[in-house]
Amino acid sequence: MEIFGYIAAVLIGVSLGLIGGGGSILTVPVLVYLFGIEALVATEYSLFIVGISSVAGSLAYFKKKLVNLKIAVVFGIPSVISIFLTRNYLLPLIPEKVFAINNLVITKDIFLLLIFAGLMILASYKMIRKDGKQKDQSETNKNNTLLAAGEGSVVGILTGLVGAGGGFMIIPALVNLLKTPMKVAIGTSLVIISINSLIGFFSSIHHTTIDWRFLTSISAIAVLGIMIGSYLSKKIDGKKLKSAFGWFILVMGFYIIIKEIFL
């Protein structure tokens, strides 16, 4: 199973490099089901893996001048605050036994995985659906900026809870609310994801014992994947890949729900 885990780590990076998101949502399931890591620890590891690989991916976009730092700040600051509060104050409040129905006991790990599965299904919908034609509006009003900052806070809470980068929410917000060109949105999303994930990891590192050898090896493989993805982005239609990846994530989301509740 570990061999499949290392292959999946490459695919996580490839997805981040190609479409600026999506791959990070596979990190926790890969760590839990292929490497046998507890869900809570997996969310911590995921923050580091996603953060490091996103840093590598964002460097390529920096070189091409496809990163808007002003937008990264508007979206990133609320995200970072939410991640810090979630990892250090909200997560510890979740009891080890969340609730029980007859013989079904929902533990903290199962609860986090179910939240993650719901997030995967939402992400798959956003990836599969075909976006309508964008209205050509170059102006960004204050309401849209506030909405983007609010969405940044939501992304931060989700990132803090389940260790996903949230690119599937960040990119639509940058394109639709802040009228950012798609390639700039992808580059800016990678910067936001890298900052969010690494700050989330280092702000809550004291809660978990870290296996640095394992973590750095998986991160290195994901970085290799993101370099491959950045190269392939010049040759592959990202929209078609995004839709196919969305269907895969949809199946994975339902698999997690079925496995944790019924199997």
C-alpha positions in Angstrom: 0.0 0.0 0.0 2.9 2.4 0.7 4.0 2.1 -2.9 0.6 3.4 -4.0 1.0 6.1 -1.4 4.2 7.4 -2.9 2.6 7.3 -6.4 -0.4 9.3 -5.0 2.1 11.8 -3.5 3.4 12.5 -7.0 -0.2 12.9 -8.3 -0.9 15.4 -5.5 1.9 17.6 -6.7 1.0 17.1 -10.4 -2.6 18.4 -9.7 -1.3 21.4 -7.8 1.0 22.3 -10.6 -1.6 21.8 -13.4 -4.7 23.4 -11.9 -3.5 25.2 -8.7 -5.5 23.1 -6.3 -7.4 19.9 -5.9 -4.4 17.7 -5.2 -4.1 18.8 -1.6 -7.6 17.4 -0.8 -6.2 13.9 -1.5 -3.3 14.3 1.0 -5.2 13.3 4.1 -6.9 10.2 2.6 -3.6 9.1 1.2 -1.9 9.4 4.6 -4.8 7.7 6.4 -5.7 4.9 4.1 -2.3 4.1 2.3 0.1 4.9 5.1 -2.1 4.1 8.1 -1.6 7.4 9.9 -4.3 8.7 12.4 -6.6 11.3 10.9 -5.6 14.1 13.4 -1.9 13.5 12.7 -2.6 13.3 9.0 -4.2 16.8 9.0 -0.9 18.1 10.6 1.3 16.3 8.1 -0.9 17.4 5.2 -0.4 21.1 6.1 3.4 20.7 5.7 3.3 18.6 2.5 0.8 20.9 0.8 2.7 24.0 2.1 6.1 22.9 0.8 4.8 21.7 -2.6 2.8 24.9 -3.1 5.9 27.0 -2.3 7.8 25.1 -5.1 4.8 25.6 -7.5 4.4 29.3 -6.7 8.1 30.0 -7.5 7.5 29.1 -11.2 4.5 31.5 -11.3 6.6 34.2 -9.6 9.2 33.9 -12.4 6.4 34.3 -15.0 5.0 37.3 -13.1 1.7 35.5 -12.6 1.3 36.3 -8.9 -0.7 39.2 -7.4 0.8 39.9 -4.0 -1.8 42.5 -3.1 -4.6 40.0 -3.6 -2.6 37.3 -1.7 -2.6 39.7 1.3 -6.3 40.5 1.1 -7.2 36.9 1.0 -4.3 35.5 3.1 -4.5 37.5 6.3 -8.0 36.4 7.3 -7.1 32.8 6.3 -4.0 32.8 8.5 -5.9 34.2 11.5 -8.6 31.6 11.1 -6.1 28.7 10.7 -4.2 29.7 13.9 -7.5 30.0 15.9 -8.8 26.7 14.5 -5.7 24.6 15.0 -5.0 25.9 18.6 -8.4 26.5 20.0 -11.2 24.8 18.0 -9.6 21.4 17.3 -8.7 20.8 21.0 -12.4 21.4 21.9 -13.6 18.4 19.8 -14.0 15.5 22.2 -12.4 12.1 21.4 -15.9 10.6 21.3 -18.1 13.0 19.4 -21.4 11.1 19.5 -22.8 7.6 19.3 -25.9 6.2 17.6 -26.7 2.6 18.7 -23.5 0.7 17.9 -22.0 3.4 15.7 -19.5 5.5 17.6 -18.2 8.6 15.9 -14.7 9.3 17.2 -12.7 12.5 16.7 -10.7 10.9 13.8 -13.9 9.6 12.1 -15.6 13.0 12.6 -12.6 14.8 10.9 -12.7 12.3 8.0 -16.4 12.8 7.5 -15.9 16.6 7.4 -13.1 15.9 4.9 -15.4 13.7 2.8 -18.0 16.4 2.7 -15.4 18.9 1.6 -14.2 16.5 -1.2 -17.8 16.2 -2.5 -18.1 20.0 -2.5 -14.8 20.3 -4.2 -15.7 17.8 -6.9 -18.9 19.7 -7.7 -16.9 22.9 -8.2 -14.4 21.0 -10.4 -17.0 19.1 -12.5 -19.5 21.9 -13.2 -18.9 23.9 -16.3 -18.5 27.6 -15.6 -20.6 30.0 -17.6 -19.1 32.8 -19.6 -17.5 35.3 -17.3 -18.7 38.9 -17.5 -16.0 41.3 -18.5 -15.7 43.5 -15.4 -12.3 45.0 -14.7 -13.4 46.9 -11.6 -13.4 45.3 -8.2 -15.7 46.9 -5.7 -15.3 47.0 -1.9 -18.2 44.5 -1.4 -16.3 41.9 -3.5 -13.1 42.6 -1.6 -15.0 42.1 1.7 -16.6 38.9 0.3 -13.1 37.6 -0.7 -11.7 38.3 2.7 -14.7 36.5 4.3 -14.1 33.5 2.0 -10.5 33.7 3.1 -11.7 33.2 6.7 -13.8 30.2 5.7 -10.9 28.6 3.8 -8.7 29.2 6.9 -11.2 27.3 9.2 -11.4 24.4 6.7 -7.6 24.3 6.3 -7.2 24.3 10.0 -9.7 21.5 10.6 -8.8 19.1 7.8 -5.4 20.1 6.5 -6.6 20.9 2.9 -5.2 23.9 1.0 -8.6 25.1 -0.2 -7.5 25.9 -3.7 -10.9 24.8 -5.0 -12.5 27.7 -3.1 -9.6 30.2 -3.5 -9.4 30.2 -7.3 -13.2 30.8 -7.9 -13.1 33.6 -5.4 -10.1 35.3 -7.0 -11.6 34.9 -10.5 -15.3 35.8 -9.8 -15.0 38.3 -6.9 -11.7 40.0 -7.6 -11.7 39.6 -11.4 -8.3 37.9 -11.5 -7.1 36.3 -14.8 -7.1 32.5 -14.4 -3.3 32.0 -14.7 -2.7 34.8 -12.1 -5.4 33.2 -9.9 -3.6 29.9 -10.0 -0.2 31.4 -9.1 -1.7 33.6 -6.4 -3.7 30.6 -5.0 -0.5 28.6 -4.6 1.1 31.5 -2.7 -1.9 31.7 -0.4 -2.0 27.9 0.1 1.7 27.8 0.9 1.4 30.6 3.5 -1.8 29.2 5.1 -0.5 25.6 5.3 3.0 26.3 6.6 1.7 28.8 9.2 -1.0 26.3 10.2 1.6 23.6 10.5 4.2 25.5 12.6 1.5 27.1 14.8 0.2 23.8 16.0 3.3 21.6 15.7 3.6 21.2 19.5 0.4 19.1 19.5 1.9 16.3 17.4 5.0 14.1 17.4 6.5 14.5 13.9 8.2 11.8 11.9 10.5 14.2 10.0 12.1 11.5 7.8 8.7 10.3 6.5 7.3 13.8 6.2 10.3 15.2 4.2 10.4 12.2 1.9 6.6 12.6 1.0 7.0 16.3 0.6 10.0 15.9 -1.7 8.0 13.5 -3.9 5.0 16.0 -4.0 7.5 18.8 -5.0 8.7 16.5 -7.8 5.0 16.1 -8.8 4.4 19.8 -8.8 7.4 20.4 -11.1 6.0 17.8 -13.5 2.6 19.4 -13.3 3.9 22.9 -14.0 5.7 21.5 -17.0 2.6 19.7 -18.3 0.4 22.8 -17.8 1.9 24.1 -21.0 0.8 21.1 -23.0 -2.4 19.8 -21.3 -5.8 21.5 -21.2 -6.3 22.1 -17.5 -10.1 22.4 -17.8 -10.5 18.9 -19.1 -8.1 17.5 -16.4 -10.0 19.5 -13.7 -13.3 17.8 -14.6 -11.8 14.3 -14.7 -10.1 14.9 -11.4 -13.3 16.2 -9.9 -15.1 12.9 -10.7 -12.2 11.0 -9.0 -12.5 13.2 -5.9 -16.3 12.7 -5.9 -15.9 8.9 -5.8 -13.2 9.2 -3.1 -15.5 11.4 -0.9 -18.3 8.8 -1.0 -15.8 6.0 -0.4 -14.6 7.6 2.8 -18.2 8.1 4.1 -19.1 4.5 3.3 -15.9 3.1 4.8 -16.1 5.1 8.0 -19.8 4.6 8.7 -20.8 1.2 7.2 -17.6 -0.9 6.9 
